Structures are given as structure tokens and as C-alpha cells.
Amino acid sequence: MSYEPISVFDIFKIGVGPSSSHTLGPWRAAQRFLRSLEQSGNLAEVESIQVLLYGSLAKTGIGHGTDIAVQLGLAGNDPVTIPVDTIQPKIKEIATRKKLELDGKYEIAFDPETDIGFLSSETLPFHSNALSFLVKLRNGQSIAETYYSIGGGFVVKEGEQASGASTGVQLPFPVNTANDLLRWSIKTGLAIYEIVLENENAWRPEAQTREGVLNIWRVMRDCIYRGCHTEGFLPGGLNVRRRAAGLNKKLLKGVITTDYESWVKAIRQGGMGFNYVLDWVSCFALAVNEENASFGRVVTAPTNGAAGVVPAVLMYFILFTEGEEEDKVIRFLMTAAEIGSIFKKGATISAAMGGCQAEIGVSSAMAAAALTEASGGSQRQAMMAAEIAMEHHLGMTCDPIAGLVQVPCIERNTMGAIKAITASQLALQSTPDFAKVSLDAVIKTMWDTAQDMNYKYKETADGGLAVNVPLSLPEC
């Protein structure tokens, strides 16, 4: 477990679906390997390259797009900026020509069928999500480097002690545990998001941080909107029908909208009935993760597989409670990020290490705390909400059918969002001083549970629904 400083922008990363650990992480690893070759002066001298995938990356790599990610990364594409509609054509071209332009500059022979190896029976000790790059130079020398995708898009190179770009910074309010966060809150009187903002100032000017967080929300919001207006079936062979668009039409009851603003107005005019609001929260979460499953642009929150929970709850907060005020959006996302970073430091946000409790459970805890503080709750109530949300996800396994981030992953985002709202409501009506379980206690319990969990239920598709549901299902 790591204890390095973690920024809001380490938890919330803009990228491409379907998986932060199996798509975004390997993509970033490929980019880092290119930079390593460039720094050593060997990039232009590469004759051939092979990629070896181990453990969970090998077992569910095809379904999660790991092979696609490493090819795009080696070709010099960036997950933040690549037009998502160019992904499949680029991959098809590499497969057809059996050529890859390394970093977009140096063409080498590359056949994905033979140059990407899936070593399903081998797992490296440090982490289940491991990949190695093997290079032969024109002068006959060989280079090998191994990277680990440890969840949420974080990548560690073999031998490194920390991950991400946020290391080496001295924060005014260092936080490793929930108790640390509570201690700083009591000492300073600052809300959670204010402590986060002060820490972010160690990396960049406050105006830049605020704009960055608002951009994160814009990407989340656009993802919800796209998902609510895109029909069809998800890729991968399960023939899962996209449901968010149909639910969106049903809830709008024939009202025609042409853009985001008119859509939001129509939703608000629909009323505040319990079933109506509940259906919209589910629709928002479905929309994000259907986009994620389709190699769409999403934000890790804290992972891709759980990317729908935080946006769905924030959209609920905006549409049915407070309105889209920038300060409240920033408060919400900063609080959520801090809770996510505490879970990463004290346990894991990788399903390959901890099962789905590490993804949907953490995202639900993040959303619960954020909703509580944004709704006027105290720091203790926010942390209580996070604890309640995680407590009721403990032990959740990761057993994706066919290794795809679709069933049961997409629906689980709706459940995580609803649990977050319920946890927040409970915390806001409670006195945290009398709580029997602390947030730190539930984080430790989650980590203990992760260590006890059978490997079959850690994103391997070797157990649970993945082996008990026929793959010939015509539609889910």
C-alpha cells in the first residue's frame, strides 16, 4: 500500500474505456516505455517489440481492450486526446499491415497476433496486472522493462516505490488516513474540500485547479449526455443492448430536446417523485458505463469500471437539489477525490487486487461523502456516509462475464449510486459521535477482505457469474 501524495487529478483521470486498470494503465505504461526508450537514445533504433501480459491482464485483456491499449500507446496516441471514433480504424490498420509506427515516427514490423502474448497462467508477485515490453535493437542488443497497472490508471515501473506524477510534493495537510483528515478538519475548522484545495495549491495555482476540476465535470457531463442519446448494442460479443437511451426517452415522455440545456430543463420539469428521480439516477449511471464499455471517453472515478457512480450522484445533486453552481461542483468533486485517495492509500482501488468492492464500493463511498458535504453536512457526517456506503459493498466480487466490463459491471454502477445517496441521507440524519464503525476501520476491513478473497473473484473471469452464465445469451 502506498502513502505518496495523491492529487485530485490522480483520482479523476480523463481517458478511454472500458477499464482503468486494463486499458488506461497499460496504455500509460506503453507511453512511459516510449519515453524511456527516447531518453536512452534507443527509440529510433528499435527493430522489433513484443508485449507480454500477465495475470489478470492476460485473463481478461481481450475483453478489457488491453491489446488495443498497448498498440495505441506504442503508436504515440494519448487517451485524453485521441478521437474515440479513430480507435478501431487504427487497430484494424495495424492488424492488416502488420506494421506499427512507434511513437508515430518509426515504422517497425508488428503483428498483434504474435507480438502480444497472453500469459494467463503466470502472475508476477507485485501485482496481478503486469506487462513487460521486450525490445530488440538494430545493433542486436535487447531491452526489457516491466510495469504494473495497479488500479485507477496508476502505473508503477518495476523497482519504483511510488506511482503517478504527484510524488515529491510537500503538502500543508498530509493525509494518509480518515483520522488524519478528521484531525486537520478539527484543528483548522476547514471543510474537507477546503483542505483538499489547500493541498492542491502545492502543485499549481488555485485558478488552474478549479478550471481543471470543472473540466473533469464537463467530460463527465458530456459522457452522461452521449450515453443517454446513443442506442444500439455494446461491442464484445455478448450482444448487450444499451438501455440508457431507451430509459431517457421513456422518462422524457415524448418531450423533444436538442441540446444539453434543453434536456436538463425537460428533466427538471418532470417533477420530483421518488420513482422518477430514482430512474434518472440509474439512467445517468447506465449512460456512463455504456459509453465506457464502447471505448468512449470517460473519467476514472476512481476507476473506469466504476466511472458512473460519482457522475450520476453529482448529476442528481445538480438536477434535483442544488443546481449547477460551479463552487458546489468543485466542492463535490474535491471531497470525492480525497475519499478515493484515502482508500487507495489504505487498501486498493484495483479489482484485480480487491474484487469489485475496490471499485464500485470505493466509488460509492466517494459519492456518499461528496454528496453529504455538498449538502451541508459536517466533516464527520461526510466520513460517516463514506463508511456506510463501503460497509454495504464489502466482499463484492469482480466476475465479469466474458471478461467484458458489461455484465454485471454496468448495473452495479446504478446500485452504487443509489447506495451513495442512501448513505448520505442516513449520515445527514445521524450523530457521527455515536457511530460504531469508523471509516478507517471499514477501509482496513476492505483490505483484509481483499486479501482473503479467492483469486477467481478478482477480475479473472474464472468464477462467479463469469462461469455460471452461458455466453450464448442473445441479449441481457
N, C-alpha and C positions, 0 to 999 in steps of 0.2 A: 504493500500500500504506500502511496506517495504522499508527500507533505509539502510539495512545492507551491508557490503562489499560483493561483488559477484566476484568470480574468473572466469577465462576463463573456468575452468573445472566444474563450476556450470552450465554454459550455455551449454557447449558441454559435454554431458554425454554419454558414451557407454552403450548400453543396448539392449533390445529386443523389437520388435514391438508388437502390432500396435499402441500403444498410450503412450505418456509420462505421461499424467495425469491419464489415466485409466488403464494402465498396469505397467509402471515403477514405478510410485508413490505408488500405492497400494502394489507392490512388496517390495519397500523400507520400507513402513510402517510396513509390516509383519516382515521384518528383524529387524527393530527398536523395535518392540514389543517383539521379541525373546530376544534381548539384555536387555530389561527392565526386563523381567522375570528372566533372568540369573543373573542380578545384584542384584535382590531382593532375590535370592536363591530359586526361585519357579519353575524354568524351569523343573526340574526333578519331580516335584510334580503335574504337570498338569494332570488332569483326563479327561477333555473334553474342547473343544474350539468351539466357534461359531463366525462367522464373519457377521456383518450387514453392508450392503451397502446402502447409502442414495443418494437421488437426482439424479444427472447426472450419478453417478457411478452405480446406480440401473437401470436407464432407458436404458443406452447403455452399461452396463457392460458386457453382454454376447458377443455382437459384438466386443467389445474392448478387450476381454480377461481378464477382471478384476478378474473373478473367478479363472482362470488359474494362474494369477499372485500371488494372495494371497496364493494359495496352494503351489506353488513353493517356495515362500518366507518363509512360515511357515516350509517347509521341509528342509530349510537350503541352498537352491540353490541361487547363485548370478547371476544377469542378465548380468554382464560383462563377466563372465567366463563359464556359462553353455553352453554345446554344444547344439545348437539350434535343432539338429535332435533328441535329447532325450526328448524334452518338451512334445510332445504328448504321447509317451510311459509312461512317469512318471505320467501324468494326468490320463491316462487310468488305470494304476495300482492302483492309489488311489481310483478311482471310483469303480473298480472291487472288491478290497479287503476291501473297506470301512475302511481303516487304513491309518494313516499318521505318518511318522517318524518325530516328532517335532525336528527341527534343525538337522535332520539326525541322531538323537541319541535315542529319546524316543518315542516308538510307542504308539499311542493313537487311540481310535475309532474316525473315522471321515467320515461322509457321505456328500459329496458336495451337494447332493440334498436337505438335510435338515439342514446342518450346515452352509450354506452360504445363508443369507437372503437378498432379493432384495426389499427394502422398497421404491418403486417408488413414493409413494405419500408423503413421508417425506423428508424434506430438513432441514439441520441444519443451523443456522444463519450465521456462519462464512464464509462458502464456500459450494458451491453445491456439490463438490467432497469430501464426508465424509465417513469414515468407522470406525466401532467400533469392538474391539476384546473383547469377553466375555469369561472368563476362570473360570472353577470350579476346585479347587484343591482337592487333595485326602482327606484333612482334613475338607472339607466342605466349606472352605472359597471361596469367589468369587473375581475376579479381572476384572475390565473393563477399557479400555483405548480407546480414540478416536483420530483419526488422520485425517488430511486434505491433499489431494493431490492438490496443488494449481497451477499446471501447470509446464511443462518442467521437470518433475521428482522431483520437490521440494516438501518436505513433512514437515508439521508443526503438532506437537502434541498439543492437546487441552491445552490451557493455555500458550503456548510458544509465544514469541514475534518475533522470527526470525526463519529462516529455513536454511538448508544446513550446511555444515561443515566449512564455511568460516567466521563465526562470530568471534568477539573478536580480530580482527586484525586491527592495525592502519596502514592505507595506506599513503604513502607520498603524493599522489594526489587523495584525496577522490572525487568521482564523483557521484552525485545523479541526475543531470540533464545535458542536452546537453549544457546548458550555462556554467555549471561547467567545462565540458570537453573543451569547447572553451576557457574559461578563463585560464586554465592550459596550453593549447597549445600556447596561445599568450604570457603568462608570461615566459614560458620555451623555446619556439621555437621547442618543441618536436612534432613529428607526433603522431597521435592517438595511433598507435601500440606501440610506444616507451613509452608513458605514461602508457599503459597497462602493458608493460613488467616491468617497474619500480615498479608498484603496485604488480605484481605477485612475485617480489623478496621479498616481506614481508611474503610470505608463504613458499617459497622454493628457492633453488639455481637456477640461471638463466638457467644453463645447463639442469636441471631437467624439468624446464618449457618448454624449447624448444623441448626436446625429447617428452614430453607429448603432445604438440601441434602437432608435426609431427606424433605421433601415432594416434591422432584423425583423421588426414588426411588419414593415411593408412587404417583405418577402413572405412572411407567414400569412399575412392577409391575402396577398395575391395567390398564394397556394390554395387557400381555402376557396377563394372565388373560382379559380380554374377548376378545382375538383368538383365544385357544385354545379359546373356547367359543362362537364365532359362526360359523355356516355360511352358505352362500349364494354369490352372485356379486357381484363388485365393480361399482360403477357406472361408466358412461362409454361403454358400447357394445362393448367387447372381449369381454364375457361370460367374464371370467376367474374361475374358481371359487376360492373361498377354501379353502386347503389346511391351515392350521394346526389347525383344529378336528378334521378327519379324522385328521391325524397324531397329535394329542393323544389321541384315542380309541384309536387303534391301539397307541400306546406304553403306555397305561394297562391294556391287555389286560382290559377288562371291569370294572375297579375303578371304582366309583361314588364321585364326590366331590361335595360340596355347597357348599364354600366354598374360599377361598384356602388356608387352613391344612390342610384335609384333602387338597387337591390336591397341595400341596408334600410332605406326608407320603407320599402314594402314589408320587410321582415318586422320592423317595429310596429307598423300599422296592424299587424296580425294579432296583437294582443299580448297578454302576459299569463295566459293559462298555463298550468303546470305541465300538462302533456305537450303543449305547443313548444314551450321553452325546452323541455327535455328532448323533444325530437330535433330541435335545431342544434343543440349541443352535440348530439350524436351525428347529425349531418355534417357539422364542421369537422369533427374528428375523422369521420369516414373520408371526407373530401381530401384531407391532407394525406392520409396514408394510402389512399388510392393513387394519388399523384406520386407518392413515394414509390409504390410498387411498380409504377410505369416509368421509372427513371426520370421523374420530374424534379424540379428544383424545390428543395425543402431546407429547413433549418434543423440541425440536431437539437433536441430538447429533452434530455441530454443526448439522445441517440436518434437515428433515423427511424428505427422500428417503433419508437415511442414518440415520434415527432408531432402527432396530432393532439396530444393531451393539453399541453400548455397553450397552443393557439386556440383550441376550442374553448377552454376556460376563459382566456382573455377576451375572445370574441363575445362570449356570454356576458362577461363583466361590462363590456362596452355597449352591447346592444340592449341589455335588459336591466342594467343597474345604473352605471355612471356616465356613459357617453365617451366618445373617443377624444379624451383630453391627453395631450402629449405627456404632461407630467405624470399622469396616472399610469399611462402605458409604460413609461420608464420605470416608475416605482415597481410596477408588477414584474417586469422582466428582470430587473436587478435583484429583487428578492428571490425570484425563482432560481436565478443563476447561482446565488450564494448557497441555497439549499442543495442544489445539484453538486456544487463543488465540495461540500462537506461529505456528501455520500461518496463521491469519488475518492476523497482522501481517506475516509474511514472504512470503506468497503470496496465497491466496484460499480461501474455503470456498464459493464460488459456482460451480455447474456451468455457468452461463451465461458465466463468465469462464475456467474451467479444465477443463471436462469433468467426468466422474464421479470422476476421481482427486481432485478437490477436495471431494467429498462422501464416498463410500464409502472412498476412500483415507485421508482425514483421520480419519474415524470409526474405522477400523481401527487407525490409529496411536494414537489416543486410548485405545482399549480395550486395546491391547497394553501401553502404558506403565502404565496403571492396574492391569492385572492383575499386571504384574511387580512394581510397588512394593507392592501389597496382599499379594502372595505372599512378601514379604520381600526382594525384590531391591534392589540399590543404585540410587542416582540414575542412575549411568552405565548400568546394565543397563536401567532403565526407558526411558531415551532411546534406547538401542540397539534395544530392542523396537519403539519408535515408528518408528525409521528402517527397520527390516526390513519392517515392515508396509507402510509407504508405498512402499518401493522396489519392491514387487511389485504395486503398483497404478499405477505411473507410466504415463501415456499412456492411461488408461482413458477412453473417450469417453462422452458423455451423448447417447443416441439413443433417447429414449422413444417407443415405438410409439403413434401417435395423440396424442402429446403428453400421455399419461397417466402418472402415477407408478406404473406397474404392471409392464410388461414392457419391459426386463429388471430394472427397479429393485428389485422386491421380492426376487427371488432373490439379487441382488447383496449384500443385507444378510446373507444366510446365509454367503456366501463371505467377506465382510469380517470376520464374527465368527470364523469358523474360522481365517482367516489371522492374526487378532489373537492367538488362543490359541497357534497355532504359533510366531508371532514371539516371544511371551513365553517359551515353553519354550526356544527357541533362545537367547534372551538370558540366561535364568537359568542356562544351562549353558555360557555363554561368558565370556571375559575381555574386557571392552569396550576395554581399553587397546590391544588389537591390531586393533580394528575398522578397516577400510579406508575406510568411508563414515560421515561424521558426520550427525547429524540436521539440522544447518543446511545441509549440502551437499545432502541429499535434498530439503529444502524449496526451496532455490534451483533445483534441477533440476526440481522440480514446476512452479515458476513459469515457468521457461524453456520447459518443455514446453507449458504452458498458452498462452503467447504464440505458440508455433509451430503450435499446433493449429488446423486449419481450423474456421471458424465453424460449419460443418454439424454438427460433433460437440459443440457447446456448447449443449445444451438447446433446440435449434431444431426438432427432429424433421424436419430436412432431409437427413439422411444416415444411414448405417449400417442398423441393424435397422428404424428408422422408415420406410425407403423400400424395404426388401427383404423385409419380411414382409407378406403380404396382410392387409388389415384385416377380411376376411370370415372369419377363423379362428373356428370355432364355440366353441372353448374352448382355454385354454392349461394 
